[in-house]
Amino acid sequence: MTAPAEAQAPSLIHQLGRLGFEKDGEQRLALLRGVADLYLSQTASPTLAEEYLFTEIVTTVMRKLSPEQRPQVAESLAPEARVPRDLALSLAADEDIAVARPILAHSPALTETDIIALAETTGDDHLQAIATRAFVSSRVTDVLIDRGSNRVLRTISTNAGAEVSPEGMTRMVAR
């Protein structure tokens, strides 16, 4: 059961204060999860200021987490439609594929334009993650076909949710 907004505000402020001073990685991760839960459970749409603050908090804390903890945050945020787009973009472009993969494969916060831009600028592991999305438009698969390895092409060809344009199919077969 969710507490009223008035009760959540002090709790959020208290958790943010603790998050800033916490040195233990496990405690920091638990506090970040609590802040994320509060942010994601709001019934009203977040304001731009709230989106910005949440993005800054997650980004700052992510830099302080261990390499083993960072993917846990990305995995928990990946399916959430309320994740701010800038945060989703930042996580999707992360050099650590363990962080980027769940966002690239599942995030509803990324637009087709975002995914194309990521596909044009990231490496093959990132392309592979994009190729596993439940739906991949023909515009995205065209980029994946042009830039991806044979592994990426195999994933596209077995993904029932991947649309392939006639031109893309020709290029894929030619490779």
C-alpha positions as CSV (number, residue, x, y, z in Angstrom):
1,M,0.0,0.0,0.0
2,T,1.4,3.4,-1.0
3,A,1.6,6.1,1.6
4,P,0.0,9.5,0.9
5,A,2.3,12.0,-0.9
6,E,2.7,14.1,2.3
7,A,4.2,11.0,4.1
8,Q,6.3,10.0,1.1
9,A,8.1,13.4,0.8
10,P,9.8,13.3,4.2
11,S,10.7,9.7,3.6
12,L,12.2,10.6,0.2
13,I,14.1,13.5,1.7
14,H,15.4,11.3,4.5
15,Q,16.5,8.6,2.1
16,L,18.2,11.1,-0.1
17,G,20.1,12.5,2.9
18,R,21.3,9.0,3.8
19,L,22.2,8.2,0.2
20,G,24.6,11.1,0.1
21,F,26.5,10.0,3.2
22,E,26.3,6.2,2.8
23,K,29.7,4.6,2.1
24,D,28.7,0.9,2.1
25,G,27.9,-0.3,-1.5
26,E,25.1,-2.6,-0.5
27,Q,23.4,0.1,1.7
28,R,23.9,2.6,-1.1
29,L,22.3,0.2,-3.6
30,A,19.4,-0.5,-1.2
31,L,18.8,3.2,-0.7
32,L,18.9,3.9,-4.4
33,R,16.3,1.1,-4.9
34,G,14.1,2.8,-2.3
35,V,14.4,6.2,-4.0
36,A,13.7,4.6,-7.4
37,D,10.6,2.8,-6.0
38,L,9.3,6.1,-4.6
39,Y,9.9,7.9,-7.9
40,L,8.4,5.1,-10.0
41,S,5.4,4.6,-7.8
42,Q,4.1,8.2,-8.1
43,T,0.6,8.4,-9.5
44,A,1.1,11.8,-11.0
45,S,3.4,12.3,-13.9
46,P,6.8,13.6,-12.7
47,T,7.7,17.2,-13.4
48,L,10.8,18.1,-15.4
49,A,12.5,19.0,-12.2
50,E,11.7,15.6,-10.7
51,E,12.9,13.8,-13.8
52,Y,16.2,15.8,-13.8
53,L,16.8,15.2,-10.1
54,F,16.1,11.5,-10.4
55,T,18.4,11.2,-13.3
56,E,21.2,13.1,-11.5
57,I,20.7,10.9,-8.4
58,V,20.9,7.7,-10.3
59,T,23.8,8.8,-12.5
60,T,25.8,10.0,-9.5
61,V,25.2,6.9,-7.4
62,M,25.9,4.6,-10.4
63,R,29.4,6.0,-10.5
64,K,29.9,5.0,-6.9
65,L,28.6,1.5,-7.2
66,S,30.8,-1.6,-7.9
67,P,30.9,-3.0,-11.4
68,E,28.8,-5.9,-10.1
69,Q,26.1,-3.6,-8.7
70,R,25.6,-1.3,-11.7
71,P,23.8,-3.9,-13.9
72,Q,21.4,-4.6,-11.1
73,V,20.2,-1.0,-11.2
74,A,19.9,-1.1,-15.0
75,E,17.9,-4.4,-14.9
76,S,15.5,-3.0,-12.4
77,L,14.9,0.2,-14.4
78,A,14.8,-1.3,-17.9
79,P,11.1,-2.3,-18.0
80,E,9.8,0.9,-16.4
81,A,8.1,3.4,-18.8
82,R,8.5,6.2,-16.3
83,V,12.3,6.2,-16.4
84,P,13.4,9.6,-17.7
85,R,14.5,9.4,-21.3
86,D,17.9,11.1,-20.6
87,L,18.6,8.5,-17.9
88,A,17.6,5.6,-20.3
89,L,19.9,7.1,-23.0
90,S,22.8,7.4,-20.6
91,L,22.4,3.8,-19.4
92,A,21.9,2.5,-22.9
93,A,25.1,4.1,-24.1
94,D,27.1,2.8,-21.1
95,E,30.4,1.1,-22.2
96,D,29.7,-1.7,-19.8
97,I,27.3,-3.9,-21.9
98,A,26.0,-5.5,-18.7
99,V,24.6,-2.1,-17.8
100,A,23.5,-1.2,-21.3
101,R,22.0,-4.5,-22.4
102,P,18.8,-4.5,-20.3
103,I,18.0,-0.9,-21.3
104,L,18.7,-1.5,-25.0
105,A,16.7,-4.7,-25.0
106,H,13.7,-3.7,-22.9
107,S,13.3,0.0,-22.1
108,P,10.1,1.6,-23.3
109,A,11.6,5.0,-22.5
110,L,13.8,4.9,-25.7
111,T,12.2,6.1,-28.9
112,E,12.9,4.7,-32.3
113,T,15.1,7.8,-33.0
114,D,17.1,7.1,-29.8
115,I,17.6,3.5,-30.8
116,I,18.8,4.4,-34.3
117,A,21.2,6.9,-32.8
118,L,22.6,4.3,-30.4
119,A,22.8,1.7,-33.2
120,E,24.8,4.2,-35.3
121,T,27.3,5.0,-32.5
122,T,27.8,1.9,-30.3
123,G,29.6,-1.4,-30.7
124,D,28.5,-4.9,-31.7
125,D,27.4,-6.0,-28.2
126,H,25.1,-3.0,-28.0
127,L,23.7,-3.8,-31.5
128,Q,23.1,-7.4,-30.4
129,A,21.1,-6.2,-27.4
130,I,19.0,-3.9,-29.7
131,A,18.4,-6.8,-32.0
132,T,16.7,-8.7,-29.2
133,R,14.0,-6.1,-28.5
134,A,10.4,-7.4,-28.7
135,F,9.8,-5.0,-31.6
136,V,12.5,-3.7,-33.9
137,S,11.4,-1.3,-36.7
138,S,12.7,-1.7,-40.3
139,R,14.5,1.6,-39.8
140,V,16.4,0.2,-36.9
141,T,17.1,-3.2,-38.5
142,D,18.5,-1.4,-41.6
143,V,21.2,0.2,-39.3
144,L,21.8,-3.2,-37.5
145,I,22.2,-4.9,-40.9
146,D,24.7,-2.3,-42.1
147,R,26.8,-2.2,-38.9
148,G,26.3,-5.5,-37.1
149,S,28.2,-8.7,-37.1
150,N,26.9,-12.1,-38.4
151,R,25.7,-12.7,-34.8
152,V,23.5,-9.6,-34.9
153,L,22.2,-10.6,-38.3
154,R,21.3,-14.1,-37.0
155,T,19.5,-12.5,-34.1
156,I,17.5,-10.2,-36.4
157,S,16.6,-13.2,-38.6
158,T,15.2,-15.2,-35.7
159,N,13.4,-12.3,-33.9
160,A,9.7,-12.5,-34.8
161,G,9.3,-8.9,-33.7
162,A,12.0,-7.5,-36.1
163,E,10.7,-5.8,-39.3
164,V,13.1,-6.1,-42.2
165,S,12.7,-3.8,-45.2
166,P,13.0,-5.3,-48.7
167,E,16.3,-3.4,-49.1
168,G,17.5,-4.6,-45.7
169,M,16.7,-8.2,-46.6
170,T,18.7,-7.9,-49.8
171,R,21.7,-6.6,-47.9
172,M,21.3,-9.2,-45.2
173,V,21.2,-12.1,-47.8
174,A,24.2,-10.6,-49.7
175,R,26.4,-10.7,-46.6
